[in-house]
Amino acid sequence: MKHFKSIILLLVAFLLVPVQHIHAEEAESKELDIPEIVLEHLADAYEWHIASYEGKHLSVPLPIIVRSENTGEWHFCTAHTLPEPFFFSEEHHGKIYERVGGEEVRPIDLSITKTVAQIWIVVIVLITIFLSCARWYKRHDAHSEAPKGFVGAIEMVVMMIHDDLIKSSIGEKHYKPYAPYLLTVFFFILTTNLIGLIPIFPAGANVTGNINITFFLAFCTMLAINIFANKEYWKEIFWPEVPLFLKAYPAPIMPVIELFGVITKPFALMIRLFANMMAGHAVILSFTCVIFLGWSMGVGYGIGLNTFSIIMLLFMNCLELLVAFVQAYVFTMLSAVFIGLAHKEHHAE
């Protein structure tokens, strides 16, 4: 019971860590702009903000790597040492722009932003986990001794995704080339989602709530579907088994619809993952802001709203733990289903 109370107190403390920055802004302006604060925390950045106190900000500078359109030279700096003519554009969500001949242009930007740094942390975590599991299998005979503890849990998850999801969705004849990719996607999304729920440095970045990341994952799935699809898949697109007037004359209606579906399937994957993860982070941050909104309305409202907000924060964080797994599972499952549909077998009549 003593350890349980310590865990609860630690969790509440972690939930309130991000509000230090909110408190500083609220003390300066006394007008809490919740949408602006939420969007600021969800956006990518060139530095990793940790906390704020009395107007002073503690942050970790990240390396900025940009190529000048004026001179063609590469510049290596941080957000505090960004040279002229580069500047952070407020109209373009804080992205780096350059003044070239009186115009504002976007230079080639290869900076290590907060999202990129979080991805590398996830990669390091995954490599550490699976190398430790591989080391166990190297030291033990897996046929005579079953793994226990953490290694056993990882094996259980891998076999569940491999056997119950990938193999059953794609089929035993075609699943093997795609299993490494789909397992990597599942564990990358799951680990990223879980680390994103930890509100302290070096975690808490909204990676899967960044549409660029979900676009890349969906694009990789689209390539896996269409590059390695068999002829039956393309036959169903360009010459489906429908009446002739629907696929050739007077207009190829069905081929156009099927070809449009080639794009909409990965687009649905991209939007589903992005919207669910961004919404979860936005709701948690909104309930955090409600704490300070309540105090600005008086002590009575403050106590009531604080109690309600903390309860909802605990509930939403527990719910997001489930969502983190569900979204990784759904993305992998739909990718496997779409890949399986690209390997249709010809059925003779």
Order of alpha helices (4+ residues) and beta strands (2+ residues): alpha-alpha-alpha-beta-beta-beta-beta-beta-beta-beta-beta-alpha-alpha-alpha-alpha-alpha-alpha-alpha-alpha
